[in-house]
Amino acid sequence: MGATSRRLLFWTPRVLCIAFAMFLSLFAWDVFGEGLGFWKTAAALLIHLTPTFIVIGLLALAWRWEWIGAVGFVGAGGLYAKIAWGHPNFILTISGPLFVLAILFLINWFKHAELHRAV
């Protein structure tokens, strides 16, 4: 495996996870159109951003320990699929990227020594 492909394999799940967290945070914008007061809007925003905080927390752990990312993102994707059961478009949109991230972090974990030598 060349140095470029090692770097690509190392950075891809991390960059995609950041992009996915940004995508999830877009769903929080709807709290501003509800006409709530400041404190209720702040509370609703915090609640809507909780999934984003979870993804960022998993990324922070997975950055160093890839196996945590593999297990955590599978768990998050499975939990969301269970919660959104009956809405296949929602499951595909949210759980699908989480499962892809889990696979990428699993590959990173299997190739940990080789990838960290390149970065």
C-alpha positions as CSV (number, residue, x, y, z in Angstrom):
1,M,0.0,0.0,0.0
2,G,1.4,3.3,-1.1
3,A,1.8,6.4,1.2
4,T,-1.0,8.2,-0.6
5,S,-3.5,5.4,-0.2
6,R,-2.5,5.0,3.5
7,R,-3.2,8.7,4.0
8,L,-6.5,8.5,2.1
9,L,-7.6,5.5,4.1
10,F,-6.6,7.2,7.4
11,W,-8.4,10.6,6.7
12,T,-11.5,9.4,4.8
13,P,-13.5,8.2,7.8
14,R,-12.5,11.3,9.9
15,V,-13.4,13.8,7.2
16,L,-16.7,12.0,6.3
17,C,-17.6,11.9,10.0
18,I,-17.1,15.7,10.3
19,A,-19.2,16.2,7.2
20,F,-21.9,13.9,8.6
21,A,-22.0,15.8,11.9
22,M,-22.5,19.0,9.9
23,F,-25.3,17.3,7.9
24,L,-27.0,16.3,11.2
25,S,-26.7,19.8,12.6
26,L,-28.7,21.1,9.7
27,F,-31.8,19.5,11.2
28,A,-31.5,21.8,14.2
29,W,-32.4,24.9,12.2
30,D,-36.1,24.2,12.4
31,V,-36.2,25.4,16.1
32,F,-35.7,29.0,15.0
33,G,-39.0,29.0,13.0
34,E,-41.1,27.9,16.0
35,G,-41.4,31.4,17.5
36,L,-40.3,30.3,21.0
37,G,-38.7,32.5,23.5
38,F,-34.9,32.7,23.9
39,W,-34.6,30.0,26.6
40,K,-37.0,27.6,25.0
41,T,-35.3,28.0,21.7
42,A,-31.9,27.4,23.4
43,A,-33.2,24.3,25.0
44,A,-34.8,23.0,21.8
45,L,-31.5,23.7,19.9
46,L,-29.6,21.7,22.5
47,I,-31.9,18.8,22.2
48,H,-31.8,18.9,18.4
49,L,-28.0,19.0,18.4
50,T,-27.6,16.0,20.8
51,P,-27.1,13.5,17.9
52,T,-24.4,15.8,16.5
53,F,-22.7,15.9,19.9
54,I,-22.8,12.1,20.0
55,V,-21.3,11.8,16.6
56,I,-18.5,14.3,17.5
57,G,-17.9,12.5,20.7
58,L,-17.6,9.1,18.9
59,L,-15.2,10.7,16.4
60,A,-13.1,12.1,19.2
61,L,-12.7,8.6,20.6
62,A,-12.4,6.9,17.2
63,W,-9.6,9.3,16.2
64,R,-7.3,7.5,18.5
65,W,-9.0,4.2,19.0
66,E,-10.5,3.1,15.7
67,W,-12.3,0.1,17.2
68,I,-14.4,2.4,19.4
69,G,-15.5,4.1,16.2
70,A,-16.4,0.8,14.5
71,V,-18.4,-0.4,17.5
72,G,-19.9,3.0,18.3
73,F,-21.1,3.9,14.8
74,V,-22.6,0.4,14.4
75,G,-24.4,0.9,17.7
76,A,-25.6,4.4,16.8
77,G,-26.8,3.3,13.3
78,G,-28.6,0.3,14.8
79,L,-30.2,2.4,17.5
80,Y,-31.4,5.0,15.0
81,A,-32.8,2.2,12.7
82,K,-34.7,0.8,15.6
83,I,-36.1,4.2,16.6
84,A,-37.1,5.1,13.0
85,W,-38.4,1.7,12.1
86,G,-41.1,2.0,9.5
87,H,-39.4,5.0,7.8
88,P,-36.9,3.4,5.4
89,N,-35.9,6.7,3.9
90,F,-34.9,8.1,7.3
91,I,-33.1,4.9,8.2
92,L,-31.1,5.0,4.9
93,T,-30.3,8.7,5.3
94,I,-29.0,8.5,8.9
95,S,-28.1,4.9,9.6
96,G,-26.5,4.3,6.2
97,P,-23.7,6.8,6.7
98,L,-23.2,5.6,10.2
99,F,-22.7,2.0,9.0
100,V,-20.3,3.3,6.3
101,L,-18.3,5.1,9.0
102,A,-18.2,2.0,11.1
103,I,-16.8,-0.1,8.2
104,L,-14.2,2.6,7.5
105,F,-13.1,2.8,11.1
106,L,-13.0,-1.0,11.2
107,I,-10.7,-1.1,8.3
108,N,-8.6,1.6,10.0
109,W,-8.4,-0.6,13.1
110,F,-7.3,-3.6,11.1
111,K,-4.5,-1.6,9.4
112,H,-3.7,0.6,12.4
113,A,0.1,0.0,12.5
114,E,0.5,0.5,8.8
115,L,-1.7,3.6,8.7
116,H,-0.1,5.4,11.7
117,R,3.3,4.8,10.3
118,A,2.3,6.9,7.2
119,V,0.6,9.8,9.0
